């Protein structure tokens, strides 16, 4: 089996839409280019394609010690970085930004240029994707890493009724502050803001409330889910939370296995 960077060994079980399951077939070995091809965005997008990326424990916990990074494995971290290299924009809820102490995205400029040339995603100039934060009340700290540790200005997507002094402070800290609603930012309005800026390859990294809103609005095109080889227990949240139940039928496109027990799956909306 070929090794890919960081000494992770992954085998892929692909399951293209409309095909028979590959269970029982000998899985192909993966290299870095093969991994990128598996996670490539659709070509010729003219509207946002929303990809969400989460990690959970075997028993469904989305955090360990109140942070998702507590569940991370080497394979999960490698795919996490690849998904960032592929994306046009990284979408986050304000609660997750605060809880995880988000800074700007650190991506591989060479790989982003290569991914762009291959038609998988990335960026022509290798620039990192901006972080777009959804916050109805503009409730962010201007001195946080989101503003002080970044190569590109964040996008703050907020409302007309958010306090003007907060919005002004975030703009003064270098952000592009965008009003996308009166008292709330709807999923549809959120994606319209990104579409207007040509940011079609959307990567949502959380949190569960934002994920739940996007799912309930039927606006998630695919879910990349890592199952860490851990049992957590406790009262940790799931990867999606919403006011009401919904059903969103998904089809598995591929399944990756690492030797430490990590399982990475990619699910697309039927």
N, C-alpha and C positions, 0 to 999 in steps of 0.2 A: 504494500500500500504506500502511496506517495505521502510524504509529509508536506504540510502547508505551514506558513510562518507561525512562530510561537510554539512549535513542536506539538501542535494539535493534530490528531488523526481523525478525520471525519469520513464517513461513508454515506452516500446519498441513496435514498429510495425515492425516485421521482414518480409522480402520479399525475401526468398531464390530464387536463379536463377532457372527459370523454373516453379516456383510455382505461384498460383493465388495470387492477391493482398490480404492483410489482412485487408483492409479497412472495417470498420463495425464490426470487431471482438473486443472483450474485450481485451485490451492490458495487457500483463503480467507485474507484478511488477519486479523491478530489484534490486539485491543486488550487492556488489562489485565484487563477483565472476562471476555473470551473465554478468556484464558489461565487464569484462576482456574476457570472452568467445566470446562476440559479436565482439570484436576488435582483436581477436587472428589472428596471421599470419598463412598462410598455413603451413602445416607440410612438413618435408623432402625437404626443398628448396635446390636446387643445383645451383641457380643463383639468382641475386638480385631481390627482390620483392619490387617495389617502391610504397610507400604509401606517399601521400602528405596530409598535414593538414593545413587548413586555416579557418579563421573566417571572416565573412563579415556582413555588415549591411543589413537591408531589401532592401535598394535601391542599393546594390551591392558594397558599399565602402569596400575596404580591410584594410583601416586604419582610425583612428580618431586622429587628431592631429599629423599626420605623423607616428603613431605607431600602430601596430596591437593590442597591449595590451589595447589600449583605447576602444576596442570593447569587451573585455573579460567579461564573466559572470561566476558565480561560477560553473555552469555545464561545460562550455567550459574549464575552468581551470582544473577541475578534469579530463576530458578526455585528455587534453593536457599532464598532468603528467602521466596518464596511458599509452598513446602512447609512451612516452619516456621510461617508464619502460619496454615496450615490445620490443623496437628497439635494433638492433645491432649497428647502427650508425645514427647520426642526420646530415642531409645534409642541407647546407645553402649557399646562395650566399653572396659574400663579402659585397655588399651594405646593405643587411639586418643585417649582423653582426655589421656593423658600426652604422646603424640607431637605432638598438635595444640594442646596448651595450651588446652583447652576452658574457656570461661567460660559463664555462663548465656546463654540465648537472648535476643537483642534483636529483638523483633518489633514490628510496627506495630499499636498498639492499635485505631486507627480501622478499619484493614482487617480485623482479627480480628473486631471487632463486625459489620462488614458481611458478612463471609464466613459468620458464624453466622446472621445474618438471612436470607441467601440459601440456607441449608441445605447449604453446601459444606464447612463445617468451622469453624475459628476458635473464638472464645470469646465468650460472652454479655457478659462484662464487659471484654473486651479484654486480659485478663491473659496474659502469655507462658506457653508450655508449660514444664513442668519438664524438666530433663535427668535421665534415669534411666540409671545406670551399673551395668553387670554386672561384678562382681569377686568371685570366689570367696574370695579372701584379704583383702578389704577393703584392698587395696594402693593407697591414694591418699594424697596429701599434703594434710592439713587446711588448709595455708596457700596452696594453689593457687587459681587463678582460678575454678575450679569452685565454690568456697565463698566467695570474697571478691568476685567480680565477677558477681553474679546478683541478679535481682529476686525470684525464688522459690527456695525450698530445693530442692536436688537430692535425688533418690531414689537411695540406694545399696543395690543388690540383691545380697546376699551370702549366706554360709552360716553354719550353726551352729558350724562348726569354725574359722571365721576368728578370729584373735586378738582377745580381748575388749578389749584396750587400744586396738587399732586402731579397732574399731567405736565404742568410747566416744569416742575423739578425733574421729571424723567426726561423731558426733551432737553433740558439744560445739561443732563448727564450724558447726552449723546444719542438717545433713542429716537426712532421715528414713532411718534405717537399717533395712532389711527383710531378715530371714532367709527364704530361699526354697529351702532345701535343706540336707542334712547336710554333704556334702563338695563338692558341685557344684551349680550352678544349671542345671537343664535348661530347654530352650526352653519346654516346656509350663508349668513352674512359673513361669517369668519372665512369661509372658503372663497367667497366673492372678493374679499380683500386680497387674498393670496393670488387669485386668478388675475386681478387687475395688475399685479406686479410681475406676472409671468412665472410665478412660483408654482409649478404644476406637480413636481415630484415632492409630495408632502410626507414627512416622517413625523408621526405623533409619538412622543415618548411618555405621555401621561399627563395628568394622573388618571386614576380610575373614574373620577367624575366627568372629566372632559371626554374620556374614552366612551363612557356610557351615553353621554349626550350625542356624540357622533354616531354611535351604533343605533340608538333609538331613532335618529333621523335618517337612518339607512344611508349613511354617507361614508362608511368605512369600506374600502375596496379590498383590503387584505390585512391580515394579522400575522405578524411574525412572533411566535411564542417559543420561549425557552423554558423547558422544565428542568429545574436544577435537581440533582440527586439528593434532596434534603426533605425531611419532615420538620415542620415548624411548630404546629399547634398554635396555642394562644388565640388572639382575636384579630390577627392581621387581616387587612382588606383583600378583596378579590381584585382582578385586573379591570373590572368594569362595574360601576355603580350607577344606578338610575332610579328615578322616582317610581317607575313602573316596569314590570317585566316586558320583555320583547323577545321575539325569536328571529334570529338572523342565521339562515342556513349557509354553511361554509363548506367548501370542497378543499381537501388537502392537496397541495401541489407538490410538496416534497417533505421529506423527513431526513434529518441528519443525526447521526449518532457519533458521540465521542467516547473514547475508551473509559473516561471517568464516570460514565453514566448520564451525562448531559444529553438531552433530546431537544433538537431544534426543529420546529415545524413551521411551514408557511401555508396559511389558509387563505383562500380567495372567496369572495362573495359569488354565489351562484347567479 
